Amino acid sequence: ALEVNIECSRVDVTVDQRYKVLEQVMGKYYGVREGLQTFLEEICHPYRNWEFIVKEARTYALNYFHVLKTHPEGPEAARLYMDIFFQAIDSLEDGDVRTNAADNLLLYIQKVIKEAGPDLLRFLPILDYAFDRIRCYPKDTAFLFVKSFYQFNRLGELYLQTVPSGSGFSAINRFLIHLYRYTYDYWLQQLDLFLGRILKTLFHQSHELPKESLRLLLSYDPQKAITPIHPVKKGLPDIIHLGNKGLNLTRIKNYGLPVPPGFIITTEVFRCREIVDHYLPAKKNLDQQVALELVGLERLTGKKFGDPENPLLLSVRSGSSISQPGMMDTFLDVGIDETIVLGLVAQTGNEWFGWDTYRRFLQSYGMAFGLSRDDFDAIIDDFKQRLGVPYKKDFTGQQMRDITLTYKSLIQENGIESESSHFGQLNVAIQKVFDSWHTKKAETYRRIMGISDDWGTAVTVQAMVFGNFSRESGAGVFFTHNPRWSGDMLMLWGDFTPGNQGEDVVSGLVKTHAISKRQAEIENRQSEMTLEARFPDVYQTMRKWAKDLVYERRWSPQEMEFTFEGPGTEDLFCLQTRDMVMRERKKVYSFDTVQEKPVRFLGHGIGVSGGAMTGRVVFSLEEIKHWRKAEPGTSLIIVRSDTVPDDIREIHEADGLLTARGGSTSHAAIVAHRLGKTCVVGCADLICMEKQRACSLNQKHLKSGDWVSIDGLEGSVYSGQMKIREMERD
């Protein structure tokens, strides 16, 4: 039956004689001949496919005009192509095809004017023909040309520049006058429709949204909501939208420094969170933008988010215009679950790495929902004690798996729901980082430092770099200069740790090593390991970074966070940079009697802030309040195994800080310096028992209220009260 129908409907098509000119002009090209014949038969077919015809007419007219312009019959062939476009406009009800025909006709006219060259005079009658024919169209058809992407005012400018004077401009003048009149009518009509839609939408939303929310919605600009780190969107490279961290990442990426690819959700979203979170169209739009950025991130990394065979994992960090070290939440390894872990293990052959990566995500997730670092430390300390393992890097892969699953059980037992989807994980992480702007520790820090609550934070999402991959990987933070000495001399100074992430360094949770050999000598570091000696290529590359930024680009001295997945420079990345604050003080205090020091010496740490001071040992805010009331003029030194951002009030209220762990770039050191406190960190022999309100150092037992002396310059710790003298520094 189908064959019968086809046979009955078959039409023998004869090409109209007027199109023989096209065969004559273009038929000598063998590669064109067959396709041209099919095209002409379709034009002459009683059941024309105009979409096909317009497409083919564009191809032949535009791609082969160089053939027409020198041929004696070229102008006639050009007129035939114009007629084909006119026929499509006249014969159709399909608006898209008609618009396409109008676009291509204007483009073809433009090409004739632009490329005819010395033969232009031969084509002028054809151009006049086209202009007059367009001018005679009724208003509804003329609007096809008014709306065209190839705006007709370009034709006027090009015609005036190209056509010799005295050749006659009457046809194009009539054409332009006619269409300009319609242009005003058209755009006024479109403006009325546009304003009508806005008013209708606002009327509808006024019944759904409170007045303040509606005002916020009108001020929200989704075009400024999100940007790649590179290239950053036009109009967004400023510290207000991107935060200090985000802005500096975009800048150093432009300079060629290796920055993990990623994107920034700007403070525009934070400012309008009430609308973005609760008004479905705005929320949907942001989710779509995030999903689109993820696709770009997958393309750049060659990995896929949520794919066990080649997983892309993400870090999600805060970033306000003024740095608030450690005060807001950070998520690592977002996009992981047990299936992804198995994929990582299969991909790398490193079971310990796979489970440690998941462990880190679970800890950051649990802490964002209210669990404390101590809750997780208790688990890993219990495993260390039961298994006789001193350091977590010494656990086997199976042991790390058991620790990780115990972390997961802790989260579940506390009623914290885990997101089952990988995109859901990312969404929760973004929301929690925004929420952390309003946590008590962050608000306390801003109040102490005089930072406005109105700034808000951006959120930086980047592909993970794994400093915990092996013992040949690592992470750290370095200053481009010695933070205690002024001057222009470049001297890398800071902390690094192999086999760990940068979060371990800044939180003061692990033993760190000096960056340079010179630093290790000055700080009397007990370990001989330095980044310069252990990973010389990494060290030398970071020196080049510092030299480029400070000497070549005239940046202020910098504090830079880095991670490397292997000993080679190709595995090294810069995670952030910010202006460093020099810790030098004009007035420096030291202990007066040299002979007393050996007798009273208890131990040595890293002096990071202030000079010599004597004070009473305290372990809590309550004890600080007690001694402030009992002895208002007495200095107080708070003692910790390590500090967490929640200790901001204790650090602020005390006069000095002594910790067992941490380095010169840990949050404790940074915050203590900014608050003007004397600080010694990383005192390895210090054993702190906060619940018993006691500590021991070099077999000396100290309880709350005992006197102790610390030197924030040398890093020394002494028992009892020592005399202090003031020295002026040049």
Secondary structure as GFF3:
##gff-version 3
##sequence-region A 1 730
A	DSSP	alpha_helix	2	9	.	.	.	ID=ss1
A	DSSP	three_ten_helix	17	19	.	.	.	ID=ss2
A	DSSP	alpha_helix	20	26	.	.	.	ID=ss3
A	DSSP	alpha_helix	30	44	.	.	.	ID=ss4
A	DSSP	alpha_helix	50	63	.	.	.	ID=ss5
A	DSSP	alpha_helix	65	68	.	.	.	ID=ss6
A	DSSP	alpha_helix	74	91	.	.	.	ID=ss7
A	DSSP	alpha_helix	95	115	.	.	.	ID=ss8
A	DSSP	three_ten_helix	117	119	.	.	.	ID=ss9
A	DSSP	alpha_helix	120	135	.	.	.	ID=ss10
A	DSSP	alpha_helix	139	146	.	.	.	ID=ss11
A	DSSP	alpha_helix	152	162	.	.	.	ID=ss12
A	DSSP	alpha_helix	170	206	.	.	.	ID=ss13
A	DSSP	alpha_helix	211	219	.	.	.	ID=ss14
A	DSSP	three_ten_helix	222	224	.	.	.	ID=ss15
A	DSSP	beta_strand	226	228	.	.	.	ID=ss16
A	DSSP	alpha_helix	239	255	.	.	.	ID=ss17
A	DSSP	beta_strand	262	265	.	.	.	ID=ss18
A	DSSP	alpha_helix	267	271	.	.	.	ID=ss19
A	DSSP	alpha_helix	273	278	.	.	.	ID=ss20
A	DSSP	alpha_helix	280	301	.	.	.	ID=ss21
A	DSSP	beta_strand	314	320	.	.	.	ID=ss22
A	DSSP	beta_strand	331	334	.	.	.	ID=ss23
A	DSSP	alpha_helix	338	348	.	.	.	ID=ss24
A	DSSP	alpha_helix	351	368	.	.	.	ID=ss25
A	DSSP	alpha_helix	373	387	.	.	.	ID=ss26
A	DSSP	three_ten_helix	392	394	.	.	.	ID=ss27
A	DSSP	alpha_helix	397	413	.	.	.	ID=ss28
A	DSSP	alpha_helix	422	435	.	.	.	ID=ss29
A	DSSP	three_ten_helix	436	438	.	.	.	ID=ss30
A	DSSP	alpha_helix	440	449	.	.	.	ID=ss31
A	DSSP	beta_strand	457	463	.	.	.	ID=ss32
A	DSSP	beta_strand	474	479	.	.	.	ID=ss33
A	DSSP	beta_strand	493	498	.	.	.	ID=ss34
A	DSSP	alpha_helix	502	506	.	.	.	ID=ss35
A	DSSP	beta_strand	513	514	.	.	.	ID=ss36
A	DSSP	alpha_helix	517	522	.	.	.	ID=ss37
A	DSSP	alpha_helix	531	534	.	.	.	ID=ss38
A	DSSP	alpha_helix	536	546	.	.	.	ID=ss39
A	DSSP	pi_helix	547	552	.	.	.	ID=ss40
A	DSSP	beta_strand	558	564	.	.	.	ID=ss41
A	DSSP	three_ten_helix	569	571	.	.	.	ID=ss42
A	DSSP	beta_strand	572	579	.	.	.	ID=ss43
A	DSSP	beta_strand	587	591	.	.	.	ID=ss44
A	DSSP	alpha_helix	596	600	.	.	.	ID=ss45
A	DSSP	beta_strand	601	604	.	.	.	ID=ss46
A	DSSP	beta_strand	606	609	.	.	.	ID=ss47
A	DSSP	beta_strand	612	618	.	.	.	ID=ss48
A	DSSP	alpha_helix	621	630	.	.	.	ID=ss49
A	DSSP	beta_strand	636	640	.	.	.	ID=ss50
A	DSSP	three_ten_helix	645	647	.	.	.	ID=ss51
A	DSSP	alpha_helix	648	653	.	.	.	ID=ss52
A	DSSP	beta_strand	656	659	.	.	.	ID=ss53
A	DSSP	alpha_helix	667	674	.	.	.	ID=ss54
A	DSSP	beta_strand	678	681	.	.	.	ID=ss55
A	DSSP	beta_strand	686	689	.	.	.	ID=ss56
A	DSSP	three_ten_helix	690	692	.	.	.	ID=ss57
A	DSSP	beta_strand	694	697	.	.	.	ID=ss58
A	DSSP	beta_strand	700	703	.	.	.	ID=ss59
A	DSSP	beta_strand	707	711	.	.	.	ID=ss60
A	DSSP	beta_strand	716	719	.	.	.	ID=ss61
A	DSSP	beta_strand	724	728	.	.	.	ID=ss62
###
